[in-house]
Amino acid sequence: MKGKYRCSSCNWKFTRSYAPHLCPYCGKASVAEDVTQAADAEDVTQAADELLREVE
């Protein structure tokens, strides 16, 4: 199973199953396992509705 990682320097999120110690985007060795949960579709829809109400 591939791990999920996030670079603490540039916040690039990626998955890879090999050499997860270097960020593939910026090349820095500031990579940690990404333990944040992805937002589900309902949360995203609610946030979009709130933003639309603020704009109107």
MOPAC internal coordinates of N, CA, C and O (Angstrom, degrees):
PM7 1SCF
backbone

  N    0.0000 0     0.00 0     0.00 0    0    0    0
  C    1.4593 1     0.00 0     0.00 0    1    0    0
  C    1.5215 1   109.28 1     0.00 0    2    1    0
  O    1.2310 1   120.83 1   -43.65 1    3    2    1
  N    1.3152 1   116.02 1   136.35 1    3    2    1
  C    1.4499 1   120.67 1  -179.75 1    5    3    2
  C    1.5181 1   110.00 1   -77.95 1    6    5    3
  O    1.2310 1   120.64 1   -37.52 1    7    6    5
  N    1.3243 1   116.37 1   142.48 1    7    6    5
  C    1.4478 1   120.90 1   176.61 1    9    7    6
  C    1.5185 1   110.68 1   -86.89 1   10    9    7
  O    1.2310 1   121.04 1   -20.85 1   11   10    9
  N    1.3168 1   115.62 1   159.15 1   11   10    9
  C    1.4601 1   121.16 1   176.18 1   13   11   10
  C    1.5158 1   107.03 1  -107.41 1   14   13   11
  O    1.2310 1   120.52 1   -48.15 1   15   14   13
  N    1.3183 1   116.62 1   131.85 1   15   14   13
  C    1.4540 1   121.75 1  -175.20 1   17   15   14
  C    1.5208 1   110.67 1  -131.55 1   18   17   15
  O    1.2310 1   121.31 1   -20.84 1   19   18   17
  N    1.3527 1   115.10 1   159.16 1   19   18   17
  C    1.4597 1   122.02 1   176.93 1   21   19   18
  C    1.5137 1   107.91 1  -140.66 1   22   21   19
  O    1.2310 1   120.75 1   -45.75 1   23   22   21
  N    1.3284 1   116.16 1   134.25 1   23   22   21
  C    1.4617 1   121.46 1   177.04 1   25   23   22
  C    1.5275 1   108.20 1   -82.70 1   26   25   23
  O    1.2310 1   120.22 1   -52.72 1   27   26   25
  N    1.3175 1   117.19 1   127.28 1   27   26   25
  C    1.4621 1   119.60 1  -179.28 1   29   27   26
  C    1.5279 1   112.19 1   -79.01 1   30   29   27
  O    1.2310 1   119.75 1   168.92 1   31   30   29
  N    1.3247 1   118.08 1   -11.08 1   31   30   29
  C    1.4631 1   120.62 1   177.04 1   33   31   30
  C    1.5224 1   112.43 1   -84.42 1   34   33   31
  O    1.2310 1   120.69 1   131.38 1   35   34   33
  N    1.3434 1   116.29 1   -48.62 1   35   34   33
  C    1.4685 1   119.32 1  -175.53 1   37   35   34
  C    1.5291 1   113.16 1  -114.04 1   38   37   35
  O    1.2310 1   119.93 1   179.21 1   39   38   37
  N    1.3456 1   117.75 1    -0.79 1   39   38   37
  C    1.4731 1   124.43 1  -179.71 1   41   39   38
  C    1.5236 1   114.23 1    64.16 1   42   41   39
  O    1.2310 1   119.61 1  -162.04 1   43   42   41
  N    1.3269 1   118.34 1    17.96 1   43   42   41
  C    1.4628 1   121.85 1   177.08 1   45   43   42
  C    1.5157 1   108.59 1   -69.40 1   46   45   43
  O    1.2310 1   120.22 1   -51.43 1   47   46   45
  N    1.3405 1   117.18 1   128.57 1   47   46   45
  C    1.4591 1   121.69 1   178.22 1   49   47   46
  C    1.5164 1   108.50 1  -103.86 1   50   49   47
  O    1.2310 1   120.72 1   -43.42 1   51   50   49
  N    1.3273 1   116.23 1   136.58 1   51   50   49
  C    1.4542 1   119.83 1  -177.86 1   53   51   50
  C    1.5165 1   110.50 1  -154.96 1   54   53   51
  O    1.2310 1   121.21 1   -16.53 1   55   54   53
  N    1.3218 1   115.30 1   163.47 1   55   54   53
  C    1.4610 1   121.47 1   173.79 1   57   55   54
  C    1.5141 1   107.38 1  -121.90 1   58   57   55
  O    1.2310 1   120.68 1   -38.05 1   59   58   57
  N    1.3027 1   116.31 1   141.95 1   59   58   57
  C    1.4527 1   120.60 1   175.12 1   61   59   58
  C    1.5143 1   108.46 1  -163.03 1   62   61   59
  O    1.2310 1   121.34 1   -26.16 1   63   62   61
  N    1.2875 1   115.05 1   153.84 1   63   62   61
  C    1.4595 1   120.04 1  -178.27 1   65   63   62
  C    1.5221 1   111.38 1  -107.58 1   66   65   63
  O    1.2310 1   119.44 1  -170.47 1   67   66   65
  N    1.3195 1   118.67 1     9.53 1   67   66   65
  C    1.4619 1   121.68 1  -178.05 1   69   67   66
  C    1.5266 1   110.52 1  -140.60 1   70   69   67
  O    1.2310 1   120.03 1   -36.30 1   71   70   69
  N    1.2966 1   117.54 1   143.70 1   71   70   69
  C    1.4705 1   125.01 1   174.99 1   73   71   70
  C    1.5251 1   114.23 1    36.60 1   74   73   71
  O    1.2310 1   119.92 1  -114.89 1   75   74   73
  N    1.3222 1   117.77 1    65.11 1   75   74   73
  C    1.4680 1   119.11 1  -176.81 1   77   75   74
  C    1.5240 1   114.04 1   -80.70 1   78   77   75
  O    1.2310 1   119.48 1  -163.50 1   79   78   77
  N    1.3239 1   118.59 1    16.50 1   79   78   77
  C    1.4668 1   119.92 1  -175.64 1   81   79   78
  C    1.5286 1   113.52 1   -88.47 1   82   81   79
  O    1.2310 1   119.10 1   167.25 1   83   82   81
  N    1.3407 1   119.33 1   -12.75 1   83   82   81
  C    1.4584 1   121.73 1   177.65 1   85   83   82
  C    1.5245 1   110.24 1  -119.50 1   86   85   83
  O    1.2310 1   120.59 1   -43.28 1   87   86   85
  N    1.3147 1   116.48 1   136.72 1   87   86   85
  C    1.4584 1   121.33 1   178.38 1   89   87   86
  C    1.5318 1   109.38 1   -70.77 1   90   89   87
  O    1.2310 1   119.70 1   -51.75 1   91   90   89
  N    1.3318 1   118.18 1   128.25 1   91   90   89
  C    1.4619 1   119.51 1   179.15 1   93   91   90
  C    1.5299 1   112.91 1   -72.48 1   94   93   91
  O    1.2310 1   119.80 1   167.38 1   95   94   93
  N    1.3364 1   117.99 1   -12.62 1   95   94   93
  C    1.4621 1   121.25 1  -178.82 1   97   95   94
  C    1.5291 1   111.63 1   -92.22 1   98   97   95
  O    1.2310 1   120.42 1   126.28 1   99   98   97
  N    1.3382 1   116.79 1   -53.72 1   99   98   97
  C    1.4701 1   119.05 1  -176.28 1  101   99   98
  C    1.5255 1   113.23 1  -105.41 1  102  101   99
  O    1.2310 1   119.75 1   166.82 1  103  102  101
  N    1.3420 1   118.09 1   -13.18 1  103  102  101
  C    1.4600 1   121.73 1   177.02 1  105  103  102
  C    1.5160 1   115.23 1    81.68 1  106  105  103
  O    1.2310 1   119.66 1  -177.22 1  107  106  105
  N    1.3135 1   118.26 1     2.78 1  107  106  105
  C    1.4630 1   120.60 1  -179.23 1  109  107  106
  C    1.5208 1   110.78 1   -83.52 1  110  109  107
  O    1.2310 1   121.06 1   -24.00 1  111  110  109
  N    1.3088 1   115.58 1   156.00 1  111  110  109
  C    1.4634 1   121.38 1  -178.61 1  113  111  110
  C    1.5231 1   110.81 1   -95.17 1  114  113  111
  O    1.2310 1   120.22 1  -132.81 1  115  114  113
  N    1.3058 1   117.18 1    47.19 1  115  114  113
  C    1.4642 1   121.32 1  -179.86 1  117  115  114
  C    1.5246 1   109.90 1  -118.38 1  118  117  115
  O    1.2310 1   121.20 1  -126.28 1  119  118  117
  N    1.3283 1   115.31 1    53.72 1  119  118  117
  C    1.4587 1   122.13 1  -175.49 1  121  119  118
  C    1.5187 1   109.74 1  -103.95 1  122  121  119
  O    1.2310 1   120.78 1   -43.63 1  123  122  121
  N    1.3232 1   116.11 1   136.37 1  123  122  121
  C    1.4620 1   121.86 1   176.54 1  125  123  122
  C    1.5193 1   108.53 1  -134.08 1  126  125  123
  O    1.2310 1   121.07 1   -21.14 1  127  126  125
  N    1.3181 1   115.57 1   158.86 1  127  126  125
  C    1.4565 1   119.51 1   176.88 1  129  127  126
  C    1.5204 1   108.83 1   -64.79 1  130  129  127
  O    1.2310 1   120.44 1   -46.10 1  131  130  129
  N    1.3237 1   116.76 1   133.90 1  131  130  129
  C    1.4608 1   121.90 1  -179.80 1  133  131  130
  C    1.5170 1   108.67 1   -85.80 1  134  133  131
  O    1.2310 1   120.35 1   -66.78 1  135  134  133
  N    1.3197 1   116.94 1   113.22 1  135  134  133
  C    1.4575 1   121.28 1  -178.19 1  137  135  134
  C    1.5259 1   112.10 1  -107.75 1  138  137  135
  O    1.2310 1   120.12 1  -173.44 1  139  138  137
  N    1.3298 1   117.38 1     6.56 1  139  138  137
  C    1.4583 1   120.15 1   178.21 1  141  139  138
  C    1.5199 1   109.82 1   -74.98 1  142  141  139
  O    1.2310 1   120.98 1   -32.11 1  143  142  141
  N    1.3156 1   115.73 1   147.89 1  143  142  141
  C    1.4558 1   120.34 1   178.86 1  145  143  142
  C    1.5173 1   109.48 1   -91.87 1  146  145  143
  O    1.2310 1   120.79 1   -37.87 1  147  146  145
  N    1.3074 1   116.10 1   142.13 1  147  146  145
  C    1.4588 1   120.74 1   176.64 1  149  147  146
  C    1.5255 1   108.98 1   -73.19 1  150  149  147
  O    1.2310 1   121.01 1   -34.45 1  151  150  149
  N    1.3116 1   115.68 1   145.55 1  151  150  149
  C    1.4630 1   120.09 1   177.39 1  153  151  150
  C    1.5181 1   109.07 1   -71.12 1  154  153  151
  O    1.2310 1   121.08 1   -39.05 1  155  154  153
  N    1.3150 1   115.54 1   140.95 1  155  154  153
  C    1.4625 1   117.23 1   177.48 1  157  155  154
  C    1.5284 1   109.37 1   -85.43 1  158  157  155
  O    1.2310 1   120.40 1   -11.25 1  159  158  157
  N    1.3130 1   116.84 1   168.75 1  159  158  157
  C    1.4628 1   122.45 1  -174.10 1  161  159  158
  C    1.5225 1   112.14 1   -60.20 1  162  161  159
  O    1.2310 1   119.90 1   144.61 1  163  162  161
  N    1.3257 1   117.79 1   -35.39 1  163  162  161
  C    1.4660 1   120.40 1  -179.25 1  165  163  162
  C    1.5247 1   110.94 1   -65.85 1  166  165  163
  O    1.2310 1   119.80 1   137.97 1  167  166  165
  N    1.3363 1   117.98 1   -42.03 1  167  166  165
  C    1.4611 1   121.16 1   178.00 1  169  167  166
  C    1.5215 1   111.12 1   -62.32 1  170  169  167
  O    1.2310 1   120.40 1   138.22 1  171  170  169
  N    1.3184 1   116.84 1   -41.78 1  171  170  169
  C    1.4598 1   121.28 1  -179.66 1  173  171  170
  C    1.5237 1   110.22 1   -65.50 1  174  173  171
  O    1.2310 1   120.22 1   137.86 1  175  174  173
  N    1.3173 1   117.18 1   -42.14 1  175  174  173
  C    1.4657 1   121.41 1   179.14 1  177  175  174
  C    1.5225 1   111.05 1   -63.46 1  178  177  175
  O    1.2310 1   119.90 1   137.26 1  179  178  177
  N    1.3277 1   117.80 1   -42.74 1  179  178  177
  C    1.4637 1   121.07 1   178.74 1  181  179  178
  C    1.5213 1   110.96 1   -63.36 1  182  181  179
  O    1.2310 1   119.96 1   137.39 1  183  182  181
  N    1.3173 1   117.69 1   -42.61 1  183  182  181
  C    1.4600 1   121.27 1   179.66 1  185  183  182
  C    1.5268 1   110.42 1   -64.03 1  186  185  183
  O    1.2310 1   120.14 1   139.45 1  187  186  185
  N    1.3238 1   117.35 1   -40.55 1  187  186  185
  C    1.4654 1   120.85 1   178.77 1  189  187  186
  C    1.5235 1   110.72 1   -65.20 1  190  189  187
  O    1.2310 1   120.01 1   138.06 1  191  190  189
  N    1.3233 1   117.59 1   -41.94 1  191  190  189
  C    1.4659 1   121.01 1   178.22 1  193  191  190
  C    1.5250 1   111.30 1   -61.54 1  194  193  191
  O    1.2310 1   120.21 1   138.90 1  195  194  193
  N    1.3298 1   117.20 1   -41.10 1  195  194  193
  C    1.4633 1   120.92 1   179.14 1  197  195  194
  C    1.5245 1   110.97 1   -64.54 1  198  197  195
  O    1.2310 1   120.29 1   138.80 1  199  198  197
  N    1.3199 1   117.05 1   -41.20 1  199  198  197
  C    1.4630 1   120.27 1   178.58 1  201  199  198
  C    1.5237 1   111.21 1   -64.81 1  202  201  199
  O    1.2310 1   120.37 1   139.58 1  203  202  201
  N    1.3212 1   116.90 1   -40.42 1  203  202  201
  C    1.4658 1   120.14 1   178.41 1  205  203  202
  C    1.5198 1   111.19 1   -63.70 1  206  205  203
  O    1.2310 1   119.94 1   141.13 1  207  206  205
  N    1.3278 1   117.72 1   -38.87 1  207  206  205
  C    1.4646 1   120.83 1   178.06 1  209  207  206
  C    1.5245 1   111.02 1   -64.89 1  210  209  207
  O    1.2310 1   120.14 1   143.00 1  211  210  209
  N    1.3253 1   117.34 1   -37.00 1  211  210  209
  C    1.4649 1   120.94 1   179.42 1  213  211  210
  C    1.5254 1   111.29 1   -67.27 1  214  213  211
  O    1.2310 1   120.28 1   145.44 1  215  214  213
  N    1.3132 1   117.07 1   -34.56 1  215  214  213
  C    1.4622 1   121.46 1  -178.08 1  217  215  214
  C    1.5224 1   111.17 1   -72.62 1  218  217  215
  O    1.2310 1   120.26 1   145.17 1  219  218  217
  N    1.3331 1   117.11 1   -34.83 1  219  218  217
  C    1.4721 1   121.18 1  -176.84 1  221  219  218
  C    1.4864 1   113.26 1   -70.87 1  222  221  219
  O    1.2310 1   120.10 1   180.00 1  223  222  221

